[in-house]
Amino acid sequence: MRPEFIDLRSDTVTLPSPAMREAIARAELGDDVYGEDPTVNRLEALAAELVGKEAAVLVVSGTMGNLASLLAHGQRGQRVVCGDECHIYHYEAGGASALGGMIYHTLPTDAYGALPLDLVREALAASDDPHRAPAGVLCLENTHNRRGGTVLPLAYLEAAHATATAAGIALHLDGARIFNAAVALGVEARAITRHVDTVQLCLSKGLAAPVGSLVAGPRAFVERARRARKLLGGGMRQAGVIAAAGIVALTEMVGRLAEDHANARLLAEGLAHIPGLQVDLGRAQTNIVRFELVAEHLAPADFLAGLRARGVLIGGLGGRTLRAVTHYGISAGDVARAVVAAREAAA
């Protein structure tokens, strides 16, 4: 993408920091499939410590991490209980069904990403009915992408985990942006992940690493996930060139997420004052701004084209709902220019 564009399509468009590039060049390497890459081993140990789990495994992407987790938790014919607006259901190519023979059982997602616990309890309940597929795993998402980067409260996570535990079902967290959630709540990531059994976290979004995610949980689970990673073609060799950037991401880039949150708030407030746009400021909690085109004359394609002509890129969530994401490399000045471009495009 040409540098004159202000790219708010996603925090996946970030480029690695200078410190990451230097770490990549200096990375100590080995064969990770044999468990011999020292940089990968350091990254996995660091990630496990940060989220308070016994072990972690490096995977290529968040999609692979979630799928490896589902395959490690469930069996063919079991249900993946998840939200109807979650990333696992919408954006991960149906992998649990296509490759794992599992069934997606979706529950309604509220405006802030939570699932009704009474429906969760009902979905997880054991049954002797041979017509009913048994539950295999419960999935939550934090922060919640399609709900606009919203954060699940700790009390809700605790109650959801208790519900799953009582049913004998593991709770897996799609924590692609778990550190955004932690910064928004003012807690360490482990304060969130203590309420889940397993977690997937991304290095390549707001943390700005060029590639990679991690799956963490009990050691026995991680070994099953590692085997699933191999099944999915994710066994890497000298993967320390990836892990080196990941170590920098986890040690140097978490604190700066607050800057992205502040910029997103500026963007949300600016968009909220533009006629024809509607923004729920209560959902502008992290680095994602979700908004609606409510003026009849504003067609999404035309509005996006108008922004692009003015040097701003954003994405869509379907229909008249759009999304802009702040990240490393986006300044408050960029946000101000994006608001001006949006006002002109809306007019």
C-alpha positions as a Markdown table, in Angstrom:
| # | Residue | x | y | z |
|---|---|---|---|---|
| 1 | Met | 0.0 | 0.0 | 0.0 |
| 2 | Arg | 1.3 | 3.4 | -0.9 |
| 3 | Pro | 2.6 | 5.3 | 2.2 |
| 4 | Glu | 0.3 | 8.3 | 1.6 |
| 5 | Phe | -2.7 | 6.2 | 2.6 |
| 6 | Ile | -4.0 | 6.2 | 6.1 |
| 7 | Asp | -4.7 | 2.5 | 6.4 |
| 8 | Leu | -7.4 | 1.8 | 9.0 |
| 9 | Arg | -8.7 | -1.5 | 7.5 |
| 10 | Ser | -7.2 | -3.6 | 10.3 |
| 11 | Asp | -4.3 | -3.7 | 12.8 |
| 12 | Thr | -3.0 | -6.6 | 10.7 |
| 13 | Val | -1.5 | -4.1 | 8.3 |
| 14 | Thr | 1.1 | -3.0 | 10.8 |
| 15 | Leu | 4.8 | -3.3 | 9.9 |
| 16 | Pro | 7.4 | -4.6 | 12.3 |
| 17 | Ser | 9.2 | -2.1 | 14.5 |
| 18 | Pro | 13.0 | -1.4 | 14.0 |
| 19 | Ala | 13.7 | -3.4 | 17.2 |
| 20 | Met | 11.8 | -6.4 | 15.6 |
| 21 | Arg | 13.8 | -6.2 | 12.4 |
| 22 | Glu | 17.0 | -6.2 | 14.4 |
| 23 | Ala | 15.8 | -9.1 | 16.5 |
| 24 | Ile | 14.9 | -11.1 | 13.4 |
| 25 | Ala | 18.4 | -10.5 | 11.9 |
| 26 | Arg | 20.1 | -11.6 | 15.2 |
| 27 | Ala | 17.8 | -14.5 | 16.1 |
| 28 | Glu | 19.4 | -17.7 | 17.3 |
| 29 | Leu | 17.9 | -20.6 | 15.2 |
| 30 | Gly | 17.2 | -24.3 | 15.3 |
| 31 | Asp | 14.7 | -26.8 | 14.0 |
| 32 | Asp | 11.4 | -26.1 | 15.8 |
| 33 | Val | 9.7 | -29.4 | 14.8 |
| 34 | Tyr | 12.4 | -31.1 | 16.8 |
| 35 | Gly | 11.9 | -28.6 | 19.6 |
| 36 | Glu | 15.4 | -27.2 | 19.0 |
| 37 | Asp | 14.8 | -23.6 | 18.1 |
| 38 | Pro | 15.9 | -21.6 | 21.2 |
| 39 | Thr | 14.1 | -18.4 | 20.2 |
| 40 | Val | 10.8 | -20.2 | 19.7 |
| 41 | Asn | 11.3 | -22.0 | 23.0 |
| 42 | Arg | 11.9 | -18.6 | 24.7 |
| 43 | Leu | 8.8 | -17.1 | 23.1 |
| 44 | Glu | 6.5 | -20.0 | 24.1 |
| 45 | Ala | 7.8 | -19.9 | 27.7 |
| 46 | Leu | 7.3 | -16.1 | 27.8 |
| 47 | Ala | 3.7 | -16.3 | 26.4 |
| 48 | Ala | 2.8 | -19.1 | 28.8 |
| 49 | Glu | 4.0 | -17.0 | 31.7 |
| 50 | Leu | 2.2 | -13.8 | 30.6 |
| 51 | Val | -1.2 | -15.6 | 30.4 |
| 52 | Gly | -0.6 | -17.8 | 33.5 |
| 53 | Lys | -0.7 | -21.2 | 31.7 |
| 54 | Glu | 1.6 | -24.2 | 31.9 |
| 55 | Ala | 2.7 | -24.2 | 28.3 |
| 56 | Ala | 2.3 | -22.5 | 24.9 |
| 57 | Val | 2.9 | -23.4 | 21.2 |
| 58 | Leu | 3.7 | -21.0 | 18.3 |
| 59 | Val | 1.4 | -21.3 | 15.3 |
| 60 | Val | 1.3 | -19.5 | 12.0 |
| 61 | Ser | -2.0 | -17.6 | 12.5 |
| 62 | Gly | -4.9 | -17.0 | 14.8 |
| 63 | Thr | -7.1 | -19.1 | 12.6 |
| 64 | Met | -4.7 | -22.0 | 12.9 |
| 65 | Gly | -4.4 | -21.4 | 16.6 |
| 66 | Asn | -8.1 | -21.5 | 17.1 |
| 67 | Leu | -8.6 | -24.6 | 14.9 |
| 68 | Ala | -5.7 | -26.4 | 16.6 |
| 69 | Ser | -7.4 | -25.6 | 19.9 |
| 70 | Leu | -10.8 | -26.9 | 18.8 |
| 71 | Leu | -9.2 | -30.1 | 17.4 |
| 72 | Ala | -7.4 | -30.6 | 20.7 |
| 73 | His | -10.5 | -30.0 | 22.8 |
| 74 | Gly | -13.2 | -31.8 | 20.8 |
| 75 | Gln | -13.9 | -34.9 | 18.7 |
| 76 | Arg | -15.8 | -35.5 | 15.5 |
| 77 | Gly | -19.6 | -35.2 | 16.0 |
| 78 | Gln | -19.2 | -32.9 | 19.0 |
| 79 | Arg | -20.5 | -29.3 | 19.1 |
| 80 | Val | -18.4 | -26.1 | 19.2 |
| 81 | Val | -20.6 | -23.8 | 21.2 |
| 82 | Cys | -19.9 | -20.2 | 20.2 |
| 83 | Gly | -21.4 | -16.8 | 19.4 |
| 84 | Asp | -23.2 | -16.1 | 16.2 |
| 85 | Glu | -21.0 | -13.0 | 15.7 |
| 86 | Cys | -17.7 | -14.6 | 16.7 |
| 87 | His | -14.5 | -14.7 | 14.5 |
| 88 | Ile | -14.3 | -18.4 | 14.7 |
| 89 | Tyr | -17.7 | -18.8 | 13.1 |
| 90 | His | -17.6 | -16.0 | 10.6 |
| 91 | Tyr | -14.0 | -15.8 | 9.4 |
| 92 | Glu | -12.2 | -19.1 | 9.9 |
| 93 | Ala | -13.5 | -21.0 | 6.8 |
| 94 | Gly | -15.5 | -23.5 | 8.8 |
| 95 | Gly | -12.4 | -25.4 | 9.7 |
| 96 | Ala | -13.7 | -27.2 | 12.7 |
| 97 | Ser | -16.4 | -28.7 | 10.5 |
| 98 | Ala | -14.4 | -29.1 | 7.3 |
| 99 | Leu | -11.3 | -30.7 | 9.0 |
| 100 | Gly | -12.5 | -31.8 | 12.4 |
| 101 | Gly | -16.1 | -33.0 | 11.8 |
| 102 | Met | -17.4 | -30.8 | 14.5 |
| 103 | Ile | -20.6 | -28.9 | 14.5 |
| 104 | Tyr | -21.0 | -25.1 | 15.1 |
| 105 | His | -23.7 | -24.4 | 17.7 |
| 106 | Thr | -24.2 | -20.6 | 17.7 |
| 107 | Leu | -25.8 | -18.6 | 20.4 |
| 108 | Pro | -27.0 | -15.0 | 20.2 |
| 109 | Thr | -24.2 | -12.4 | 20.9 |
| 110 | Asp | -25.2 | -9.3 | 22.8 |
| 111 | Ala | -24.0 | -5.8 | 21.8 |
| 112 | Tyr | -20.8 | -6.2 | 23.8 |
| 113 | Gly | -19.8 | -9.7 | 22.8 |
| 114 | Ala | -21.3 | -11.7 | 25.7 |
| 115 | Leu | -23.4 | -14.9 | 25.3 |
| 116 | Pro | -26.5 | -15.3 | 27.6 |
| 117 | Leu | -25.3 | -17.7 | 30.3 |
| 118 | Asp | -28.7 | -19.4 | 30.6 |
| 119 | Leu | -28.4 | -20.4 | 26.9 |
| 120 | Val | -24.8 | -21.4 | 27.5 |
| 121 | Arg | -25.9 | -23.6 | 30.4 |
| 122 | Glu | -28.6 | -25.2 | 28.3 |
| 123 | Ala | -26.2 | -25.7 | 25.3 |
| 124 | Leu | -23.6 | -27.4 | 27.5 |
| 125 | Ala | -25.9 | -29.6 | 29.4 |
| 126 | Ala | -25.3 | -33.4 | 29.1 |
| 127 | Ser | -28.0 | -35.4 | 27.5 |
| 128 | Asp | -28.8 | -39.1 | 27.0 |
| 129 | Asp | -30.8 | -38.2 | 23.9 |
| 130 | Pro | -29.0 | -40.1 | 21.0 |
| 131 | His | -30.4 | -37.5 | 18.6 |
| 132 | Arg | -28.3 | -34.7 | 20.2 |
| 133 | Ala | -24.7 | -34.1 | 19.5 |
| 134 | Pro | -22.7 | -33.6 | 22.7 |
| 135 | Ala | -20.9 | -30.4 | 23.4 |
| 136 | Gly | -17.2 | -30.5 | 22.9 |
| 137 | Val | -16.0 | -27.0 | 23.8 |
| 138 | Leu | -17.3 | -23.5 | 24.6 |
| 139 | Cys | -15.7 | -20.5 | 22.8 |
| 140 | Leu | -15.7 | -16.8 | 23.8 |
| 141 | Glu | -13.9 | -13.8 | 22.1 |
| 142 | Asn | -12.2 | -11.0 | 23.9 |
| 143 | Thr | -11.9 | -8.3 | 22.6 |
| 144 | His | -14.8 | -8.9 | 20.2 |
| 145 | Asn | -14.1 | -8.0 | 16.6 |
| 146 | Arg | -17.6 | -7.7 | 15.1 |
| 147 | Arg | -18.9 | -5.9 | 18.1 |
| 148 | Gly | -16.4 | -3.2 | 17.8 |
| 149 | Gly | -13.5 | -4.2 | 20.0 |
| 150 | Thr | -15.6 | -4.6 | 23.1 |
| 151 | Val | -14.2 | -6.1 | 26.3 |
| 152 | Leu | -15.8 | -8.9 | 28.3 |
| 153 | Pro | -15.9 | -8.0 | 32.0 |
| 154 | Leu | -13.9 | -10.2 | 34.4 |
| 155 | Ala | -17.1 | -11.0 | 36.4 |
| 156 | Tyr | -18.8 | -12.3 | 33.2 |
| 157 | Leu | -15.7 | -14.4 | 32.3 |
| 158 | Glu | -15.6 | -15.9 | 35.8 |
| 159 | Ala | -19.3 | -16.8 | 35.6 |
| 160 | Ala | -19.0 | -18.3 | 32.1 |
| 161 | His | -16.0 | -20.4 | 33.2 |
| 162 | Ala | -17.9 | -21.7 | 36.2 |
| 163 | Thr | -20.8 | -22.6 | 33.9 |
| 164 | Ala | -18.5 | -24.5 | 31.6 |
| 165 | Thr | -16.6 | -26.2 | 34.4 |
| 166 | Ala | -19.9 | -27.4 | 36.0 |
| 167 | Ala | -20.8 | -29.0 | 32.7 |
| 168 | Gly | -17.4 | -30.6 | 32.3 |
| 169 | Ile | -16.6 | -28.6 | 29.2 |
| 170 | Ala | -13.5 | -26.5 | 28.5 |
| 171 | Leu | -13.7 | -22.8 | 27.8 |
| 172 | His | -11.5 | -21.6 | 25.0 |
| 173 | Leu | -10.9 | -17.9 | 24.5 |
| 174 | Asp | -10.2 | -16.4 | 21.1 |
| 175 | Gly | -7.9 | -13.8 | 22.6 |
| 176 | Ala | -6.5 | -12.5 | 19.3 |
| 177 | Arg | -6.5 | -9.0 | 21.0 |
| 178 | Ile | -6.2 | -10.2 | 24.6 |
| 179 | Phe | -3.7 | -7.5 | 25.4 |
| 180 | Asn | -6.0 | -4.8 | 24.2 |
| 181 | Ala | -8.6 | -6.2 | 26.6 |
| 182 | Ala | -6.0 | -6.2 | 29.4 |
| 183 | Val | -5.0 | -2.6 | 28.7 |
| 184 | Ala | -8.6 | -1.4 | 28.6 |
| 185 | Leu | -9.3 | -3.1 | 31.9 |
| 186 | Gly | -6.1 | -1.9 | 33.5 |
| 187 | Val | -5.0 | -5.5 | 34.5 |
| 188 | Glu | -2.4 | -8.0 | 33.4 |
| 189 | Ala | -3.5 | -10.5 | 30.8 |
| 190 | Arg | -3.4 | -13.4 | 33.3 |
| 191 | Ala | -6.2 | -11.7 | 35.2 |
| 192 | Ile | -8.4 | -12.4 | 32.2 |
| 193 | Thr | -7.0 | -15.8 | 31.2 |
| 194 | Arg | -7.3 | -17.2 | 34.7 |
| 195 | His | -11.0 | -17.5 | 33.9 |
| 196 | Val | -10.5 | -19.7 | 30.8 |
| 197 | Asp | -8.9 | -23.1 | 30.2 |
| 198 | Thr | -7.1 | -22.2 | 27.0 |
| 199 | Val | -6.4 | -19.1 | 24.9 |
| 200 | Gln | -5.2 | -18.1 | 21.5 |
| 201 | Leu | -3.4 | -14.8 | 21.2 |
| 202 | Cys | -2.1 | -12.9 | 18.1 |
| 203 | Leu | 1.3 | -11.3 | 17.7 |
| 204 | Ser | 0.5 | -9.8 | 14.3 |
| 205 | Lys | -2.3 | -7.4 | 15.1 |
| 206 | Gly | -1.8 | -4.5 | 17.5 |
| 207 | Leu | 1.5 | -5.9 | 18.7 |
| 208 | Ala | 2.8 | -5.4 | 15.2 |
| 209 | Ala | 4.8 | -8.6 | 14.7 |
| 210 | Pro | 4.9 | -9.6 | 11.0 |
| 211 | Val | 3.4 | -13.1 | 11.6 |
| 212 | Gly | 2.4 | -15.6 | 14.3 |
| 213 | Ser | 0.0 | -16.4 | 17.1 |
| 214 | Leu | 0.3 | -18.6 | 20.2 |
| 215 | Val | -2.0 | -21.1 | 21.9 |
| 216 | Ala | -1.6 | -21.6 | 25.6 |
| 217 | Gly | -3.1 | -23.8 | 28.3 |
| 218 | Pro | -2.4 | -27.0 | 30.3 |
| 219 | Arg | 0.7 | -28.9 | 29.1 |
| 220 | Ala | -1.3 | -31.9 | 28.0 |
| 221 | Phe | -3.6 | -29.7 | 25.9 |
| 222 | Val | -0.7 | -27.9 | 24.3 |
| 223 | Glu | 0.8 | -31.1 | 23.2 |
| 224 | Arg | -2.4 | -32.1 | 21.5 |
| 225 | Ala | -2.6 | -28.7 | 19.9 |
| 226 | Arg | 1.0 | -29.1 | 18.8 |
| 227 | Arg | 0.1 | -32.4 | 17.1 |
| 228 | Ala | -2.9 | -30.6 | 15.5 |
| 229 | Arg | -0.6 | -27.9 | 14.3 |
| 230 | Lys | 1.5 | -30.5 | 12.5 |
| 231 | Leu | -1.7 | -32.0 | 11.0 |
| 232 | Leu | -2.6 | -28.6 | 9.6 |
| 233 | Gly | 0.7 | -28.1 | 8.0 |
| 234 | Gly | 2.0 | -25.7 | 10.6 |
| 235 | Gly | 5.2 | -27.5 | 11.7 |
| 236 | Met | 7.9 | -24.9 | 11.0 |
| 237 | Arg | 11.7 | -25.3 | 11.0 |
| 238 | Gln | 13.9 | -22.3 | 11.8 |
| 239 | Ala | 10.9 | -20.4 | 13.1 |
| 240 | Gly | 13.0 | -18.3 | 15.4 |
| 241 | Val | 12.9 | -15.6 | 12.7 |
| 242 | Ile | 9.2 | -15.3 | 13.5 |
| 243 | Ala | 9.6 | -15.8 | 17.2 |
| 244 | Ala | 12.2 | -13.1 | 17.6 |
| 245 | Ala | 9.7 | -10.5 | 16.5 |
| 246 | Gly | 7.1 | -12.1 | 18.8 |
| 247 | Ile | 9.4 | -11.7 | 21.8 |
| 248 | Val | 9.7 | -8.0 | 21.0 |
| 249 | Ala | 6.0 | -7.8 | 20.6 |
| 250 | Leu | 5.3 | -9.2 | 24.0 |
| 251 | Thr | 8.0 | -7.3 | 25.8 |
| 252 | Glu | 7.9 | -3.8 | 24.1 |
| 253 | Met | 4.6 | -3.3 | 22.3 |
| 254 | Val | 1.9 | -4.1 | 24.9 |
| 255 | Gly | 2.2 | -0.8 | 26.8 |
| 256 | Arg | 1.8 | 1.3 | 23.7 |
| 257 | Leu | -1.7 | -0.2 | 22.9 |
| 258 | Ala | -3.2 | 2.5 | 25.1 |
| 259 | Glu | -2.1 | 5.0 | 22.4 |
| 260 | Asp | -4.2 | 3.1 | 19.8 |
| 261 | His | -7.2 | 3.1 | 22.2 |
| 262 | Ala | -6.9 | 6.9 | 22.6 |
| 263 | Asn | -6.7 | 7.4 | 18.9 |
| 264 | Ala | -9.7 | 5.1 | 18.3 |
| 265 | Arg | -11.7 | 7.2 | 20.8 |
| 266 | Leu | -10.7 | 10.4 | 19.0 |
| 267 | Leu | -11.9 | 8.8 | 15.7 |
| 268 | Ala | -15.1 | 7.5 | 17.2 |
| 269 | Glu | -16.0 | 10.9 | 18.6 |
| 270 | Gly | -15.1 | 12.6 | 15.4 |
| 271 | Leu | -17.2 | 10.3 | 13.3 |
| 272 | Ala | -20.1 | 10.6 | 15.7 |
| 273 | His | -20.4 | 14.3 | 14.8 |
| 274 | Ile | -20.8 | 13.7 | 11.1 |
| 275 | Pro | -24.3 | 13.7 | 9.7 |
| 276 | Gly | -25.4 | 10.4 | 8.2 |
| 277 | Leu | -23.0 | 8.3 | 10.4 |
| 278 | Gln | -24.0 | 6.7 | 13.7 |
| 279 | Val | -21.4 | 5.6 | 16.3 |
| 280 | Asp | -22.2 | 3.8 | 19.6 |
| 281 | Leu | -19.5 | 5.4 | 21.7 |
| 282 | Gly | -20.1 | 2.9 | 24.5 |
| 283 | Arg | -18.5 | 0.3 | 22.2 |
| 284 | Ala | -15.4 | 2.4 | 21.5 |
| 285 | Gln | -13.4 | 0.6 | 24.2 |
| 286 | Thr | -10.2 | -0.4 | 22.5 |
| 287 | Asn | -8.8 | 0.1 | 19.0 |
| 288 | Ile | -11.8 | -0.8 | 16.8 |
| 289 | Val | -14.4 | 1.8 | 15.8 |
| 290 | Arg | -17.6 | 0.3 | 14.4 |
| 291 | Phe | -20.1 | 2.6 | 12.9 |
| 292 | Glu | -23.2 | 2.6 | 10.7 |
| 293 | Leu | -24.2 | 4.5 | 7.6 |
| 294 | Val | -27.7 | 5.7 | 8.5 |
| 295 | Ala | -28.3 | 8.3 | 5.8 |
| 296 | Glu | -30.2 | 6.8 | 2.9 |
| 297 | His | -28.1 | 8.6 | 0.3 |
| 298 | Leu | -24.9 | 7.1 | 1.6 |
| 299 | Ala | -24.2 | 3.8 | -0.2 |
| 300 | Pro | -21.3 | 1.8 | 1.5 |
| 301 | Ala | -19.4 | 1.3 | -1.7 |
| 302 | Asp | -19.6 | 5.0 | -2.6 |
| 303 | Phe | -18.6 | 6.1 | 0.9 |
| 304 | Leu | -15.6 | 3.7 | 0.9 |
| 305 | Ala | -14.6 | 5.0 | -2.5 |
| 306 | Gly | -14.9 | 8.6 | -1.4 |
| 307 | Leu | -12.6 | 7.8 | 1.6 |
| 308 | Arg | -10.1 | 6.0 | -0.7 |
| 309 | Ala | -10.0 | 9.0 | -3.0 |
| 310 | Arg | -9.0 | 11.1 | 0.0 |
| 311 | Gly | -6.3 | 8.7 | 1.1 |
| 312 | Val | -8.1 | 6.8 | 3.8 |
| 313 | Leu | -8.8 | 3.1 | 3.9 |
| 314 | Ile | -11.4 | 1.4 | 6.1 |
| 315 | Gly | -13.2 | -2.0 | 6.0 |
| 316 | Gly | -16.8 | -3.3 | 6.1 |
| 317 | Leu | -18.6 | -5.7 | 8.4 |
| 318 | Gly | -21.5 | -6.3 | 6.0 |
| 319 | Gly | -24.5 | -4.3 | 5.1 |
| 320 | Arg | -24.2 | -0.7 | 6.2 |
| 321 | Thr | -21.8 | -1.4 | 9.1 |
| 322 | Leu | -18.2 | -0.3 | 8.7 |
| 323 | Arg | -15.0 | -0.7 | 10.8 |
| 324 | Ala | -11.9 | 1.4 | 11.3 |
| 325 | Val | -9.0 | 0.1 | 13.3 |
| 326 | Thr | -6.1 | 2.1 | 14.9 |
| 327 | His | -2.7 | 0.6 | 15.3 |
| 328 | Tyr | 1.1 | 1.0 | 15.4 |
| 329 | Gly | 1.9 | 3.6 | 12.7 |
| 330 | Ile | -1.3 | 5.6 | 13.0 |
| 331 | Ser | -1.0 | 8.9 | 14.8 |
| 332 | Ala | -3.5 | 11.3 | 16.3 |
| 333 | Gly | -2.8 | 13.5 | 13.2 |
| 334 | Asp | -3.8 | 10.7 | 10.9 |
| 335 | Val | -7.0 | 10.3 | 12.8 |
| 336 | Ala | -7.8 | 14.0 | 12.5 |
| 337 | Arg | -7.2 | 13.7 | 8.7 |
| 338 | Ala | -9.4 | 10.6 | 8.5 |
| 339 | Val | -12.3 | 12.4 | 10.2 |
| 340 | Val | -12.0 | 15.3 | 7.7 |
| 341 | Ala | -12.0 | 12.8 | 4.8 |
| 342 | Ala | -15.1 | 11.0 | 6.3 |
| 343 | Arg | -16.9 | 14.3 | 6.6 |
| 344 | Glu | -16.2 | 15.1 | 3.0 |
| 345 | Ala | -17.1 | 11.7 | 1.7 |
| 346 | Ala | -20.4 | 11.7 | 3.7 |
| 347 | Ala | -21.3 | 15.1 | 2.2 |
